Amino acid sequence: MAIKTLLTACLAVAFAGAASASDMPASWDGLSEYKAKKLDAVYLLPGADFRTYDKVMIDSAEIAFRKDWLRNINSSMPVSQRHLTDADAKKMLDGARTNFDQVFVDTLKASGFTIVSEAGPGVLRLSPGVANLYVNAPDPNRDSMARTYVMEAGEGTLVLEARDSLTNALLGRVLDRRETANSGRMQFTNQSSNLADFRALVKVWANTSAKGLEELKAQSPVPASKP
């Protein structure tokens, strides 16, 4: 499944009809749901052996705003500020993708994973994405005298698939919905602070993913029944 289709499927299946993580389906595309302490939902292929993978190939992330985000943001902006355009939104998504890719790859490298760019024996392919991205104060006009204060910069849902790079066999899928760090007080936000908060959020996801892969290798093969 292409990552764009995956994002759409995750929104439709995982969150559109689920009030909470406990409402997630027990199985999905041949994968079974397994308990996870630090992630909302983890689906794995029973019997999959992650010990056979000693290298990781990481696709460029696909990023998608929450439905109607652009309209909602524009309707909430003060009249004195310039409204966001489709071009502004695309520029934000492009920047988010570039920063996600950099942080995710660098974090997995720092965690000891060997990153490769081509499929091959022993290569696990990861396809990440962020669905339902919501930026609370996108700061479209830095020349404006208006200042915006928020508790959190925004939120999003990590979507991560793991496949065998040669056969494309689906081995696992992860979903995790998070807000950016809450400072505990209202603080001024701008483009730089929004980007810094997004990168920090991606690093949390990347560290959690790295630890999860290490645990999968240690516990492989995946048990046929839920732990």
Secondary structure, 3 states (H helix, E strand, C coil): CCHHHHHHHHHHHHHCCCCCHHHCCCEECCEEEECCCCCCEEEECCCCCHHHCCEEEECCCEEEECCCHHHHHHHHCCCCCCCCCHHHHHHHHHHHHHHHHHHHHHHHHHCCCCEECCCCCCEEEEEEEEEEEEECCCCCCCCCCCCEEECCCEEEEEEEEEEECCCCCEEEEEEEEEECCCCCCCEEECHHHHHHHHHHHHHHHHHHHHHHHHHHHHHCCCCCCCC
